[in-house]
Amino acid sequence: MRHTTYGMHLTLRLADVRRPEALDDLTALSRFLSALVTCLGMRILAGPIVAREEGTIETSGCSGVVILYESHAAIHTYPHRAAAFVDVFSCRDFAVAQVADTLAEHFGDHQVVEQTLANRGFHWSADTSIEMLEWRRQRSPR
Protein backbone atom coordinates (compact mmCIF):
# COMPACT_ATOMS: atom_id res chain seq x y z
CA MET A 1 0.00 0.00 0.00
CA ARG A 2 1.42 3.40 -0.99
CA HIS A 3 1.28 6.11 1.66
CA THR A 4 1.09 9.82 1.12
CA THR A 5 0.41 12.95 3.10
CA TYR A 6 -3.06 14.27 3.66
CA GLY A 7 -2.28 17.94 3.33
CA MET A 8 -0.14 20.55 5.04
CA HIS A 9 0.10 22.54 8.27
CA LEU A 10 1.83 25.93 8.13
CA THR A 11 2.48 28.08 11.18
CA LEU A 12 4.12 31.50 11.05
CA ARG A 13 5.17 34.04 13.66
CA LEU A 14 5.42 37.55 12.27
CA ALA A 15 7.29 40.50 13.77
CA ASP A 16 7.91 44.09 12.74
CA VAL A 17 4.61 44.27 10.87
CA ARG A 18 4.66 47.52 8.88
CA ARG A 19 0.93 48.24 9.35
CA PRO A 20 0.21 47.19 12.95
CA GLU A 21 -3.06 49.15 12.94
CA ALA A 22 -4.43 46.53 10.51
CA LEU A 23 -3.69 43.87 13.14
CA ASP A 24 -6.17 45.65 15.43
CA ASP A 25 -8.91 46.07 12.83
CA LEU A 26 -11.55 43.32 12.86
CA THR A 27 -12.76 44.20 9.37
CA ALA A 28 -9.21 44.07 7.99
CA LEU A 29 -8.62 40.68 9.64
CA SER A 30 -11.85 39.32 8.18
CA ARG A 31 -10.86 40.57 4.73
CA PHE A 32 -7.41 39.00 5.11
CA LEU A 33 -8.86 35.59 5.99
CA SER A 34 -11.31 35.69 3.08
CA ALA A 35 -8.59 36.77 0.66
CA LEU A 36 -6.25 34.07 1.93
CA VAL A 37 -8.84 31.37 1.33
CA THR A 38 -9.56 32.70 -2.15
CA CYS A 39 -5.91 32.92 -3.18
CA LEU A 40 -5.27 29.35 -1.98
CA GLY A 41 -8.24 28.09 -4.01
CA MET A 42 -10.07 26.81 -0.95
CA ARG A 43 -13.69 27.15 0.15
CA ILE A 44 -15.25 28.71 3.25
CA LEU A 45 -17.51 26.47 5.32
CA ALA A 46 -18.05 29.03 8.13
CA GLY A 47 -16.73 32.45 9.05
CA PRO A 48 -14.57 34.35 9.14
CA ILE A 49 -15.15 34.90 12.83
CA VAL A 50 -13.03 37.67 14.35
CA ALA A 51 -12.90 39.04 17.90
CA ARG A 52 -10.83 41.37 20.04
CA GLU A 53 -9.40 40.47 23.43
CA GLU A 54 -9.11 43.51 25.65
CA GLY A 55 -6.47 43.31 28.31
CA THR A 56 -3.13 44.70 29.14
CA ILE A 57 -1.20 46.32 26.33
CA GLU A 58 1.09 43.26 26.31
CA THR A 59 -1.72 40.73 25.90
CA SER A 60 -4.50 42.52 24.02
CA GLY A 61 -5.08 41.71 20.40
CA CYS A 62 -7.40 40.09 17.92
CA SER A 63 -8.07 36.57 16.75
CA GLY A 64 -9.77 35.35 13.63
CA VAL A 65 -10.59 31.97 12.21
CA VAL A 66 -12.23 30.70 9.07
CA ILE A 67 -13.41 27.11 8.90
CA LEU A 68 -12.77 25.59 5.51
CA TYR A 69 -14.05 22.57 3.69
CA GLU A 70 -10.31 21.85 3.57
CA SER A 71 -9.79 22.48 7.39
CA HIS A 72 -9.04 25.99 8.76
CA ALA A 73 -6.99 29.18 8.74
CA ALA A 74 -6.43 31.43 11.73
CA ILE A 75 -4.63 34.58 12.81
CA HIS A 76 -3.83 35.85 16.31
CA THR A 77 -2.47 39.38 16.57
CA TYR A 78 -0.58 41.57 19.01
CA PRO A 79 -0.95 45.04 17.47
CA HIS A 80 1.07 46.86 20.14
CA ARG A 81 3.97 44.52 19.43
CA ALA A 82 3.47 44.66 15.64
CA ALA A 83 3.31 40.86 15.74
CA ALA A 84 1.02 38.02 14.74
CA PHE A 85 0.70 34.27 14.52
CA VAL A 86 -0.81 32.66 11.42
CA ASP A 87 -1.97 29.07 11.05
CA VAL A 88 -3.12 27.31 7.86
CA PHE A 89 -4.17 23.69 8.30
CA SER A 90 -5.38 21.99 5.13
CA CYS A 91 -6.15 18.52 3.83
CA ARG A 92 -4.71 19.63 0.51
CA ASP A 93 -1.44 21.14 -0.56
CA PHE A 94 -1.08 24.89 -1.03
CA ALA A 95 1.65 27.35 -1.97
CA VAL A 96 3.35 28.90 1.05
CA ALA A 97 4.41 31.83 -1.17
CA GLN A 98 0.75 32.71 -1.70
CA VAL A 99 0.26 32.94 2.06
CA ALA A 100 3.29 35.27 2.29
CA ASP A 101 2.01 37.42 -0.59
CA THR A 102 -1.44 37.76 0.99
CA LEU A 103 0.07 38.70 4.35
CA ALA A 104 2.21 41.41 2.72
CA GLU A 105 -0.77 42.73 0.76
CA HIS A 106 -2.91 43.11 3.90
CA PHE A 107 -0.37 44.01 6.58
CA GLY A 108 2.64 45.40 4.72
CA ASP A 109 6.24 44.34 5.06
CA HIS A 110 7.06 42.11 8.03
CA GLN A 111 9.62 39.65 9.29
CA VAL A 112 8.85 35.93 9.49
CA VAL A 113 10.71 35.00 12.66
CA GLU A 114 9.34 31.47 12.92
CA GLN A 115 7.98 29.19 10.22
CA THR A 116 6.98 25.57 10.51
CA LEU A 117 5.64 23.51 7.64
CA ALA A 118 4.57 19.97 8.41
CA ASN A 119 2.91 17.22 6.46
CA ARG A 120 -0.32 16.11 8.02
CA GLY A 121 -1.70 12.62 7.93
CA PHE A 122 1.42 11.06 6.44
CA HIS A 123 0.21 7.63 7.53
CA TRP A 124 -2.83 7.73 5.23
CA SER A 125 -2.76 5.72 2.06
CA ALA A 126 -3.36 7.49 -1.23
CA ASP A 127 -6.83 5.91 -1.38
CA THR A 128 -8.86 7.81 1.22
CA SER A 129 -11.90 5.56 0.71
CA ILE A 130 -9.87 2.65 2.11
CA GLU A 131 -8.78 4.85 5.01
CA MET A 132 -12.38 5.82 5.78
CA LEU A 133 -13.48 2.18 5.76
CA GLU A 134 -10.74 1.36 8.25
CA TRP A 135 -11.63 4.39 10.37
CA ARG A 136 -15.27 3.25 10.54
CA ARG A 137 -14.24 -0.34 11.28
CA GLN A 138 -12.08 0.76 14.20
CA ARG A 139 -14.94 2.78 15.68
CA SER A 140 -17.80 0.33 15.17
CA PRO A 141 -19.21 -1.45 18.23
CA ARG A 142 -17.82 -4.95 18.61
Secondary structure, DSSP 8 states (H G I E B T S, - for coil): --B----EEEEEEEES-S-GGGGG-HHHHHHHHHHHHHHTT--EEEEEEEEEE---TTT-EEEEEEEETTEEEEEEEEGGGTEEEEEEEESS---HHHHHHHHHHHH-S-EEEEEEEEES-TTSBS-HHHHHHHHHHHHS--
